[in-house]
Amino acid sequence: MTTNPYFMPGTCFFDINPSKSGEPHRIFLSIPKGEPPAEGWPLLVLTDGNATFPFAVASLMTQAFYPTGTNVGWGVIAAIGYPTDEPYDAFRRAWDLGPPPVKTYPPYFEGGPPVRIGGTGELLDMITDDLLPKISEMTMLDPARRTLFGHSFGGLFTLYGLFERPELFSNWVAASPTIYWEGSEILNNEAGRKPLPAPAYVHMSAGEYEGDDLAPFQTLNDDAEKRLEKKKQEQTVRLAQEMTTRLNGTADGLRAQFEIYPGETHMSVLGAAVNRAVGIAFAVRR
């Protein structure tokens, strides 16, 4: 029997060098066949692209063929990742997705480089100056229908972008955002957030087992007690719910919703969260 490598049809990737500063990013891209609509394609941008891109493309491919049953139409997916075959690059994502101030932490492993956070502004610059113009050279995009998705640290990055660069996207999807990080420093960005140039929508979410309880299988793990204590510090569900309440219906036209995904943990929630982002980004009837 002969086996062959499988590639997702209609997808490609390329590496892009930020024009201002920083190391190359690998961009995973899916552009629909045929001519774009008159106003251009809607766009979904995802962080942690090596991990999130397969979910997003599979979700779009299985739904956009049946818009009357799914409310999902076609659009462009661009996932920001790294030149690696691994699903995550923990060292680089800490810098890219961890908001300022710039701080340094001990290495992930003995002999490794120190871990740094604070580079979110550089990643937003890359999206603005390099990614969006590059995709616009390849196909027509609808500037009024751009969505940003991030999970965990990526969810924190999404919130930072909403507060500091609200003109970049009209939909902001923050799954399991690490609002607690650095003493909930992101709340200072929220308090001083820039006004929206147009009405926008933010969707926050978390798995059922990101609150006060462990998933049933986690109670059997050797680290159950330590994991439960960590949950009490993170308070992912409570902090996201409280932020949603504060943001919803503000005077500048921000609409906010929060959603719980039943049966999911911080890591297992990714597929459901990306699927929801696809539904938001490419909704036929909004």
C-alpha positions as CSV (number, residue, x, y, z in Angstrom):
1,M,0.0,0.0,0.0
2,T,1.3,3.4,-0.9
3,T,0.6,6.3,1.4
4,N,0.7,10.0,0.5
5,P,0.9,13.2,2.6
6,Y,-2.4,15.0,2.9
7,F,-2.8,18.7,2.3
8,M,-5.9,20.8,3.0
9,P,-7.3,21.8,-0.3
10,G,-7.3,25.5,-1.1
11,T,-4.7,26.4,1.6
12,C,-1.1,27.7,1.5
13,F,1.4,29.2,3.9
14,F,4.2,31.8,3.6
15,D,6.6,33.5,5.9
16,I,6.4,37.2,6.4
17,N,9.1,39.5,7.8
18,P,7.7,42.3,9.9
19,S,8.7,45.6,8.3
20,K,9.3,47.3,11.7
21,S,10.9,44.7,14.0
22,G,10.7,41.1,15.1
23,E,11.2,37.6,13.7
24,P,9.4,36.1,10.8
25,H,5.9,34.8,11.2
26,R,4.4,31.9,9.3
27,I,1.0,32.8,7.8
28,F,-1.4,30.1,7.0
29,L,-4.0,31.2,4.4
30,S,-7.2,30.1,2.9
31,I,-8.9,32.1,0.2
32,P,-12.2,30.9,-1.4
33,K,-12.4,30.0,-5.0
34,G,-14.1,32.4,-7.4
35,E,-14.6,36.1,-7.5
36,P,-15.0,37.9,-4.2
37,P,-18.3,39.7,-3.5
38,A,-18.5,43.4,-4.5
39,E,-17.6,44.6,-1.1
40,G,-14.8,42.0,-0.7
41,W,-14.4,38.9,1.4
42,P,-14.8,38.9,5.2
43,L,-11.6,38.1,7.0
44,L,-10.8,36.0,10.1
45,V,-7.4,36.4,11.6
46,L,-6.3,33.9,14.2
47,T,-3.3,33.8,16.6
48,D,-1.5,30.5,17.4
49,G,-2.0,29.7,13.7
50,N,-0.2,26.4,13.7
51,A,-2.8,25.0,16.1
52,T,-5.9,27.0,15.1
53,F,-5.7,27.0,11.3
54,P,-6.8,23.4,10.8
55,F,-9.8,23.8,13.0
56,A,-10.9,27.0,11.2
57,V,-10.5,25.7,7.7
58,A,-12.3,22.4,8.5
59,S,-15.1,24.4,10.2
60,L,-15.5,26.8,7.2
61,M,-15.3,24.0,4.6
62,T,-18.0,21.9,6.2
63,Q,-20.4,24.8,6.8
64,A,-20.1,27.3,3.9
65,F,-21.5,24.9,1.4
66,Y,-24.8,24.9,3.4
67,P,-25.4,28.6,4.4
68,T,-29.1,28.2,4.9
69,G,-28.4,25.5,7.5
70,T,-25.3,27.0,9.1
71,N,-25.6,30.7,8.5
72,V,-21.9,30.5,7.5
73,G,-20.7,31.9,4.1
74,W,-17.3,32.0,2.5
75,G,-14.4,34.2,3.6
76,V,-10.7,34.4,4.0
77,I,-8.8,32.8,6.9
78,A,-5.4,34.0,7.9
79,A,-3.7,32.4,10.9
80,I,-0.5,33.9,12.4
81,G,1.9,31.2,13.4
82,Y,5.6,30.4,13.5
83,P,8.1,28.5,11.2
84,T,7.8,25.2,13.1
85,D,5.9,22.0,12.7
86,E,4.8,22.1,16.3
87,P,1.4,23.4,17.3
88,Y,2.8,26.1,19.5
89,D,6.0,28.1,20.0
90,A,5.8,28.8,23.7
91,F,8.7,31.2,23.8
92,R,7.7,33.4,20.9
93,R,4.0,33.5,21.7
94,A,4.8,34.7,25.2
95,W,6.4,37.8,23.6
96,D,3.8,38.3,20.8
97,L,0.7,37.8,22.9
98,G,1.7,39.0,26.4
99,P,0.8,42.7,26.8
100,P,3.1,45.4,28.2
101,P,4.8,46.3,30.3
102,V,7.9,44.4,29.1
103,K,8.9,41.8,31.7
104,T,11.3,38.8,31.9
105,Y,10.7,35.4,33.5
106,P,12.9,32.4,34.1
107,P,13.6,30.1,31.1
108,Y,11.1,27.3,30.3
109,F,13.9,24.8,30.6
110,E,17.4,24.8,32.1
111,G,19.9,26.6,29.9
112,G,17.2,28.2,27.7
113,P,16.7,31.9,27.1
114,P,14.7,34.0,29.5
115,V,11.0,34.3,28.7
116,R,9.8,37.8,27.8
117,I,6.4,39.4,27.5
118,G,5.3,42.8,26.2
119,G,5.5,42.5,22.4
120,T,1.8,42.8,21.6
121,G,2.3,46.2,20.0
122,E,4.8,44.7,17.6
123,L,2.4,42.0,16.5
124,L,-0.4,44.5,16.0
125,D,2.0,46.6,13.9
126,M,2.8,43.5,11.8
127,I,-1.0,42.9,11.3
128,T,-1.5,46.5,10.3
129,D,1.6,47.2,8.2
130,D,2.4,43.8,6.7
131,L,-0.4,41.1,7.0
132,L,-3.4,43.1,5.9
133,P,-1.7,44.8,2.9
134,K,-0.2,41.4,1.8
135,I,-3.6,39.7,1.8
136,S,-5.2,42.7,0.1
137,E,-2.7,42.2,-2.8
138,M,-3.9,38.6,-3.2
139,T,-7.7,39.2,-3.0
140,M,-10.2,41.8,-2.2
141,L,-11.2,42.2,1.5
142,D,-14.2,43.9,3.1
143,P,-12.6,46.4,5.6
144,A,-15.9,46.4,7.6
145,R,-15.9,42.7,8.2
146,R,-12.6,41.8,9.9
147,T,-12.5,39.5,12.9
148,L,-9.7,38.7,15.3
149,F,-9.6,35.4,17.3
150,G,-7.3,34.4,20.2
151,H,-7.3,31.7,22.9
152,S,-5.8,31.9,26.3
153,F,-2.8,34.3,25.9
154,G,-4.2,34.9,22.4
155,G,-7.5,35.9,24.1
156,L,-5.6,38.4,26.2
157,F,-4.0,39.8,23.0
158,T,-7.4,40.1,21.4
159,L,-8.6,42.2,24.3
160,Y,-5.5,44.3,24.2
161,G,-6.1,45.0,20.5
162,L,-9.7,45.9,21.2
163,F,-8.7,48.5,23.8
164,E,-5.6,49.9,22.0
165,R,-6.3,49.5,18.3
166,P,-10.1,49.4,17.9
167,E,-10.0,50.4,14.3
168,L,-8.3,47.1,13.2
169,F,-11.3,44.8,13.5
170,S,-15.1,44.9,13.9
171,N,-15.4,41.6,15.7
172,W,-13.1,40.5,18.6
173,V,-13.3,36.9,19.8
174,A,-11.5,36.2,23.0
175,A,-11.6,32.6,24.2
176,S,-10.5,31.8,27.7
177,P,-8.7,35.1,28.0
178,T,-6.0,35.2,30.8
179,I,-7.4,38.3,32.3
180,Y,-5.7,37.5,35.6
181,W,-2.2,37.8,34.1
182,E,0.2,40.2,35.9
183,G,-2.4,41.2,38.5
184,S,-5.0,41.8,35.8
185,E,-2.9,44.5,34.1
186,I,-5.3,44.4,31.1
187,L,-7.9,46.1,33.3
188,N,-5.8,49.3,33.0
189,N,-6.1,49.1,29.2
190,E,-9.8,48.5,29.5
191,A,-10.2,51.6,31.7
192,G,-8.3,53.8,29.2
193,R,-9.5,52.1,26.0
194,K,-9.6,54.1,22.8
195,P,-13.1,54.9,21.5
196,L,-14.5,52.8,18.7
197,P,-14.5,54.3,15.2
198,A,-17.7,52.3,14.5
199,P,-20.0,49.9,16.4
200,A,-18.1,46.6,17.2
201,Y,-18.8,43.2,18.8
202,V,-16.7,41.3,21.3
203,H,-17.4,37.6,22.1
204,M,-15.8,36.2,25.2
205,S,-16.0,32.5,26.3
206,A,-14.6,29.8,28.5
207,G,-15.0,26.1,29.0
208,E,-17.2,24.8,31.7
209,Y,-14.2,23.5,33.7
210,E,-12.4,26.8,33.7
211,G,-14.4,28.0,36.7
212,D,-14.2,26.6,40.2
213,D,-14.4,22.9,39.4
214,L,-12.1,20.4,37.8
215,A,-13.3,18.2,35.0
216,P,-14.2,14.7,36.3
217,F,-11.2,13.1,34.7
218,Q,-8.9,15.8,36.3
219,T,-10.0,14.9,39.8
220,L,-8.2,11.6,39.2
221,N,-4.9,13.2,38.1
222,D,-1.9,13.3,40.5
223,D,-1.9,17.1,40.1
224,A,-5.6,17.6,41.0
225,E,-5.0,19.7,44.1
226,K,-2.4,21.9,42.5
227,R,-4.6,22.4,39.4
228,L,-7.6,23.4,41.5
229,E,-5.5,25.9,43.4
230,K,-4.4,27.4,40.1
231,K,-8.0,27.7,38.9
232,K,-8.8,29.8,42.0
233,Q,-6.0,32.2,41.0
234,E,-7.0,32.4,37.4
235,Q,-10.8,32.9,37.7
236,T,-11.1,32.7,34.0
237,V,-14.9,32.4,33.9
238,R,-15.7,35.1,36.5
239,L,-13.3,37.7,35.2
240,A,-14.5,37.2,31.6
241,Q,-18.1,37.4,32.7
242,E,-17.5,40.6,34.7
243,M,-15.6,42.3,31.8
244,T,-18.4,41.3,29.4
245,T,-21.0,43.0,31.7
246,R,-18.9,46.2,31.8
247,L,-18.3,46.3,28.0
248,N,-21.8,45.5,26.8
249,G,-23.8,48.4,25.5
250,T,-21.3,51.1,26.1
251,A,-21.9,54.6,24.6
252,D,-19.6,54.1,21.7
253,G,-21.5,51.1,20.3
254,L,-19.6,48.1,21.7
255,R,-21.8,45.0,22.1
256,A,-20.4,42.1,24.2
257,Q,-21.5,38.5,24.9
258,F,-20.1,35.7,27.0
259,E,-20.5,32.0,26.4
260,I,-19.8,28.8,28.3
261,Y,-18.8,25.7,26.4
262,P,-20.2,22.7,28.3
263,G,-17.8,19.9,29.2
264,E,-14.7,21.7,28.0
265,T,-11.4,22.5,29.8
266,H,-8.9,25.3,29.0
267,M,-7.2,23.2,26.3
268,S,-10.1,21.1,24.9
269,V,-12.2,24.2,24.3
270,L,-10.1,25.3,21.4
271,G,-12.1,23.5,18.7
272,A,-15.4,24.8,19.9
273,A,-14.1,28.3,20.3
274,V,-12.6,28.4,16.8
275,N,-15.9,27.1,15.3
276,R,-17.7,30.0,17.0
277,A,-15.2,32.5,15.6
278,V,-15.9,31.1,12.1
279,G,-19.6,31.6,12.7
280,I,-19.1,35.2,13.8
281,A,-16.7,36.1,11.1
282,F,-18.6,34.7,8.2
283,A,-22.2,35.0,9.3
284,V,-24.6,35.4,6.3
285,R,-27.3,37.0,8.4
286,R,-25.8,39.2,11.1
